[in-house]
Amino acid sequence: MTNAANTSAVATVANDNAQRQTTYPRLVTPKAIKEGKNKNGTEFVSFVGEYTRRGASKPSTMLHTASGKSLQAIREQLKEGQPIRVFGVFETLPATEDRSESQVYRIIGLSVPRETTPEGAAAAEMKEAA
């Protein structure tokens, strides 16, 4: 087995074992924003976010959280009642004595249009040149 083939086989195994989470974009309007620190001392924010599901006519609400780098990315735009475009993943909060098991949307960062990202700008320039 050549060195390149060996590296390829190792990469395939590593990819098969890795868990991948699908991220979902969302336009959310924060309400009842609460800030604090977790037991490790990392700042976090949680809020009830109002959003409209695809194909639905009325808005839904869900608990949203952000901490660390994702909180820093959205902090400037995070104001009560002001919609922000974010992306994140769904996680399950385990049940405790005080609450039942529920889902939470963990924000990973701001969602920006492809045209404003460096990769998107390069692709747009290539389309114009063609």
TIBA-404851 format. One record per residue (C-alpha): residue in three letters; residue number from 1; x, y, z. Coordinates in Angstrom, 1 decimal. Example, Ala and Ser with C-alpha at 12.3 -4.5 7.8 and 13.67 -1.06 7.14 Angstrom:
! TIBA-404851
<node><type>ALA</type><seq>1</seq><u>12.3</u><v>-4.5</v><w>7.8</w></node>
<node><type>SER</type><seq>2</seq><u>13.7</u><v>-1.1</v><w>7.1</w></node>
***
This chain:
! TIBA-404851
<node><type>MET</type><seq>1</seq><u>0.0</u><v>0.0</v><w>0.0</w></node>
<node><type>THR</type><seq>2</seq><u>1.4</u><v>3.4</v><w>-1.0</w></node>
<node><type>ASN</type><seq>3</seq><u>1.7</u><v>6.2</v><w>1.4</w></node>
<node><type>ALA</type><seq>4</seq><u>-1.0</u><v>8.2</v><w>-0.4</w></node>
<node><type>ALA</type><seq>5</seq><u>-3.4</u><v>5.3</v><w>-0.3</w></node>
<node><type>ASN</type><seq>6</seq><u>-2.7</u><v>4.7</v><w>3.4</w></node>
<node><type>THR</type><seq>7</seq><u>-3.5</u><v>8.4</v><w>4.2</w></node>
<node><type>SER</type><seq>8</seq><u>-6.7</u><v>8.1</v><w>2.2</w></node>
<node><type>ALA</type><seq>9</seq><u>-7.8</u><v>5.0</v><w>4.0</w></node>
<node><type>VAL</type><seq>10</seq><u>-7.1</u><v>6.6</v><w>7.4</w></node>
<node><type>ALA</type><seq>11</seq><u>-9.1</u><v>9.8</v><w>6.4</w></node>
<node><type>THR</type><seq>12</seq><u>-12.0</u><v>7.6</v><w>5.3</w></node>
<node><type>VAL</type><seq>13</seq><u>-12.1</u><v>5.8</v><w>8.6</w></node>
<node><type>ALA</type><seq>14</seq><u>-11.9</u><v>9.1</v><w>10.5</w></node>
<node><type>ASN</type><seq>15</seq><u>-14.8</u><v>10.6</v><w>8.5</w></node>
<node><type>ASP</type><seq>16</seq><u>-16.9</u><v>7.5</v><w>9.1</w></node>
<node><type>ASN</type><seq>17</seq><u>-16.4</u><v>7.7</v><w>12.9</w></node>
<node><type>ALA</type><seq>18</seq><u>-17.0</u><v>11.4</v><w>13.2</w></node>
<node><type>GLN</type><seq>19</seq><u>-20.5</u><v>12.5</v><w>14.2</w></node>
<node><type>ARG</type><seq>20</seq><u>-21.8</u><v>15.3</v><w>11.9</w></node>
<node><type>GLN</type><seq>21</seq><u>-24.4</u><v>17.7</v><w>13.0</w></node>
<node><type>THR</type><seq>22</seq><u>-26.6</u><v>19.4</v><w>10.5</w></node>
<node><type>THR</type><seq>23</seq><u>-26.7</u><v>23.2</v><w>11.0</w></node>
<node><type>TYR</type><seq>24</seq><u>-29.9</u><v>25.1</v><w>10.3</w></node>
<node><type>PRO</type><seq>25</seq><u>-30.2</u><v>28.8</v><w>9.4</w></node>
<node><type>ARG</type><seq>26</seq><u>-32.9</u><v>30.8</v><w>11.1</w></node>
<node><type>LEU</type><seq>27</seq><u>-34.2</u><v>34.4</v><w>11.4</w></node>
<node><type>VAL</type><seq>28</seq><u>-35.1</u><v>34.8</v><w>15.0</w></node>
<node><type>THR</type><seq>29</seq><u>-36.5</u><v>37.6</v><w>17.1</w></node>
<node><type>PRO</type><seq>30</seq><u>-35.1</u><v>37.4</v><w>20.7</w></node>
<node><type>LYS</type><seq>31</seq><u>-37.4</u><v>38.0</v><w>23.7</w></node>
<node><type>ALA</type><seq>32</seq><u>-36.7</u><v>37.8</v><w>27.4</w></node>
<node><type>ILE</type><seq>33</seq><u>-32.8</u><v>37.7</v><w>27.1</w></node>
<node><type>LYS</type><seq>34</seq><u>-31.0</u><v>36.3</v><w>30.1</w></node>
<node><type>GLU</type><seq>35</seq><u>-27.2</u><v>36.5</v><w>30.5</w></node>
<node><type>GLY</type><seq>36</seq><u>-25.0</u><v>34.6</v><w>32.9</w></node>
<node><type>LYS</type><seq>37</seq><u>-22.0</u><v>32.4</v><w>33.4</w></node>
<node><type>ASN</type><seq>38</seq><u>-21.9</u><v>28.6</v><w>33.4</w></node>
<node><type>LYS</type><seq>39</seq><u>-20.0</u><v>26.5</v><w>36.0</w></node>
<node><type>ASN</type><seq>40</seq><u>-16.8</u><v>26.8</v><w>34.0</w></node>
<node><type>GLY</type><seq>41</seq><u>-17.0</u><v>30.6</v><w>34.0</w></node>
<node><type>THR</type><seq>42</seq><u>-17.9</u><v>30.9</v><w>30.3</w></node>
<node><type>GLU</type><seq>43</seq><u>-20.4</u><v>33.7</v><w>29.5</w></node>
<node><type>PHE</type><seq>44</seq><u>-23.7</u><v>32.6</v><w>27.9</w></node>
<node><type>VAL</type><seq>45</seq><u>-27.0</u><v>34.0</v><w>26.9</w></node>
<node><type>SER</type><seq>46</seq><u>-30.3</u><v>32.4</v><w>26.6</w></node>
<node><type>PHE</type><seq>47</seq><u>-33.6</u><v>33.7</v><w>25.3</w></node>
<node><type>VAL</type><seq>48</seq><u>-37.0</u><v>32.7</v><w>24.0</w></node>
<node><type>GLY</type><seq>49</seq><u>-36.7</u><v>33.2</v><w>20.2</w></node>
<node><type>GLU</type><seq>50</seq><u>-39.7</u><v>33.8</v><w>17.9</w></node>
<node><type>TYR</type><seq>51</seq><u>-39.3</u><v>32.4</v><w>14.4</w></node>
<node><type>THR</type><seq>52</seq><u>-41.5</u><v>31.3</v><w>11.5</w></node>
<node><type>ARG</type><seq>53</seq><u>-41.2</u><v>27.7</v><w>10.4</w></node>
<node><type>ARG</type><seq>54</seq><u>-41.0</u><v>27.0</v><w>6.7</w></node>
<node><type>GLY</type><seq>55</seq><u>-44.6</u><v>26.8</v><w>5.3</w></node>
<node><type>ALA</type><seq>56</seq><u>-46.2</u><v>28.0</v><w>8.5</w></node>
<node><type>SER</type><seq>57</seq><u>-48.2</u><v>31.2</v><w>8.8</w></node>
<node><type>LYS</type><seq>58</seq><u>-47.9</u><v>31.9</v><w>12.5</w></node>
<node><type>PRO</type><seq>59</seq><u>-44.6</u><v>32.3</v><w>14.5</w></node>
<node><type>SER</type><seq>60</seq><u>-43.3</u><v>29.6</v><w>16.8</w></node>
<node><type>THR</type><seq>61</seq><u>-41.1</u><v>30.1</v><w>19.9</w></node>
<node><type>MET</type><seq>62</seq><u>-38.2</u><v>28.0</v><w>21.2</w></node>
<node><type>LEU</type><seq>63</seq><u>-35.4</u><v>28.4</v><w>23.7</w></node>
<node><type>HIS</type><seq>64</seq><u>-32.1</u><v>29.6</v><w>22.1</w></node>
<node><type>THR</type><seq>65</seq><u>-28.6</u><v>29.7</v><w>23.6</w></node>
<node><type>ALA</type><seq>66</seq><u>-25.2</u><v>31.0</v><w>22.7</w></node>
<node><type>SER</type><seq>67</seq><u>-21.9</u><v>31.0</v><w>24.5</w></node>
<node><type>GLY</type><seq>68</seq><u>-18.2</u><v>31.6</v><w>24.0</w></node>
<node><type>LYS</type><seq>69</seq><u>-17.2</u><v>32.6</v><w>20.4</w></node>
<node><type>SER</type><seq>70</seq><u>-20.8</u><v>32.3</v><w>19.1</w></node>
<node><type>LEU</type><seq>71</seq><u>-22.0</u><v>34.8</v><w>21.7</w></node>
<node><type>GLN</type><seq>72</seq><u>-19.2</u><v>37.2</v><w>20.7</w></node>
<node><type>ALA</type><seq>73</seq><u>-20.2</u><v>36.9</v><w>17.1</w></node>
<node><type>ILE</type><seq>74</seq><u>-23.9</u><v>37.8</v><w>17.7</w></node>
<node><type>ARG</type><seq>75</seq><u>-23.5</u><v>40.2</v><w>20.8</w></node>
<node><type>GLU</type><seq>76</seq><u>-23.6</u><v>43.4</v><w>18.7</w></node>
<node><type>GLN</type><seq>77</seq><u>-26.8</u><v>42.5</v><w>17.0</w></node>
<node><type>LEU</type><seq>78</seq><u>-28.5</u><v>40.8</v><w>20.0</w></node>
<node><type>LYS</type><seq>79</seq><u>-31.2</u><v>43.2</v><w>21.1</w></node>
<node><type>GLU</type><seq>80</seq><u>-34.7</u><v>42.4</v><w>22.4</w></node>
<node><type>GLY</type><seq>81</seq><u>-37.2</u><v>42.6</v><w>19.6</w></node>
<node><type>GLN</type><seq>82</seq><u>-34.6</u><v>43.0</v><w>16.8</w></node>
<node><type>PRO</type><seq>83</seq><u>-34.5</u><v>40.0</v><w>14.3</w></node>
<node><type>ILE</type><seq>84</seq><u>-31.1</u><v>38.5</v><w>13.7</w></node>
<node><type>ARG</type><seq>85</seq><u>-30.1</u><v>35.8</v><w>11.1</w></node>
<node><type>VAL</type><seq>86</seq><u>-28.1</u><v>32.9</v><w>12.7</w></node>
<node><type>PHE</type><seq>87</seq><u>-27.3</u><v>29.3</v><w>12.2</w></node>
<node><type>GLY</type><seq>88</seq><u>-27.1</u><v>26.5</v><w>14.7</w></node>
<node><type>VAL</type><seq>89</seq><u>-28.1</u><v>23.0</v><w>15.8</w></node>
<node><type>PHE</type><seq>90</seq><u>-30.9</u><v>21.4</v><w>17.8</w></node>
<node><type>GLU</type><seq>91</seq><u>-29.9</u><v>19.8</v><w>21.1</w></node>
<node><type>THR</type><seq>92</seq><u>-31.9</u><v>18.1</v><w>23.8</w></node>
<node><type>LEU</type><seq>93</seq><u>-31.8</u><v>19.5</v><w>27.4</w></node>
<node><type>PRO</type><seq>94</seq><u>-32.0</u><v>16.6</v><w>29.8</w></node>
<node><type>ALA</type><seq>95</seq><u>-34.8</u><v>16.6</v><w>32.4</w></node>
<node><type>THR</type><seq>96</seq><u>-34.0</u><v>17.8</v><w>35.9</w></node>
<node><type>GLU</type><seq>97</seq><u>-36.0</u><v>18.1</v><w>39.1</w></node>
<node><type>ASP</type><seq>98</seq><u>-37.2</u><v>21.5</v><w>38.0</w></node>
<node><type>ARG</type><seq>99</seq><u>-38.0</u><v>20.9</v><w>34.3</w></node>
<node><type>SER</type><seq>100</seq><u>-38.9</u><v>18.2</v><w>31.8</w></node>
<node><type>GLU</type><seq>101</seq><u>-36.8</u><v>17.2</v><w>28.8</w></node>
<node><type>SER</type><seq>102</seq><u>-36.9</u><v>19.8</v><w>26.0</w></node>
<node><type>GLN</type><seq>103</seq><u>-35.2</u><v>20.9</v><w>22.9</w></node>
<node><type>VAL</type><seq>104</seq><u>-33.0</u><v>24.0</v><w>22.6</w></node>
<node><type>TYR</type><seq>105</seq><u>-31.5</u><v>25.7</v><w>19.5</w></node>
<node><type>ARG</type><seq>106</seq><u>-27.8</u><v>26.3</v><w>20.1</w></node>
<node><type>ILE</type><seq>107</seq><u>-26.5</u><v>29.2</v><w>18.0</w></node>
<node><type>ILE</type><seq>108</seq><u>-23.2</u><v>28.7</v><w>16.4</w></node>
<node><type>GLY</type><seq>109</seq><u>-22.8</u><v>32.0</v><w>14.6</w></node>
<node><type>LEU</type><seq>110</seq><u>-24.2</u><v>34.7</v><w>12.4</w></node>
<node><type>SER</type><seq>111</seq><u>-25.6</u><v>33.6</v><w>9.1</w></node>
<node><type>VAL</type><seq>112</seq><u>-24.3</u><v>35.8</v><w>6.2</w></node>
<node><type>PRO</type><seq>113</seq><u>-25.3</u><v>35.7</v><w>2.5</w></node>
<node><type>ARG</type><seq>114</seq><u>-22.8</u><v>33.8</v><w>0.3</w></node>
<node><type>GLU</type><seq>115</seq><u>-22.0</u><v>37.0</v><w>-1.7</w></node>
<node><type>THR</type><seq>116</seq><u>-20.4</u><v>38.6</v><w>1.4</w></node>
<node><type>THR</type><seq>117</seq><u>-18.2</u><v>35.7</v><w>2.4</w></node>
<node><type>PRO</type><seq>118</seq><u>-14.7</u><v>35.4</v><w>0.8</w></node>
<node><type>GLU</type><seq>119</seq><u>-15.6</u><v>32.2</v><w>-1.0</w></node>
<node><type>GLY</type><seq>120</seq><u>-18.9</u><v>33.6</v><w>-2.2</w></node>
<node><type>ALA</type><seq>121</seq><u>-17.2</u><v>36.7</v><w>-3.5</w></node>
<node><type>ALA</type><seq>122</seq><u>-14.7</u><v>34.7</v><w>-5.4</w></node>
<node><type>ALA</type><seq>123</seq><u>-17.4</u><v>32.6</v><w>-7.0</w></node>
<node><type>ALA</type><seq>124</seq><u>-19.4</u><v>35.7</v><w>-7.9</w></node>
<node><type>GLU</type><seq>125</seq><u>-16.4</u><v>37.2</v><w>-9.6</w></node>
<node><type>MET</type><seq>126</seq><u>-15.8</u><v>34.0</v><w>-11.6</w></node>
<node><type>LYS</type><seq>127</seq><u>-19.4</u><v>34.0</v><w>-12.8</w></node>
<node><type>GLU</type><seq>128</seq><u>-19.1</u><v>37.6</v><w>-13.9</w></node>
<node><type>ALA</type><seq>129</seq><u>-15.8</u><v>36.9</v><w>-15.8</w></node>
<node><type>ALA</type><seq>130</seq><u>-17.4</u><v>33.9</v><w>-17.6</w></node>
***
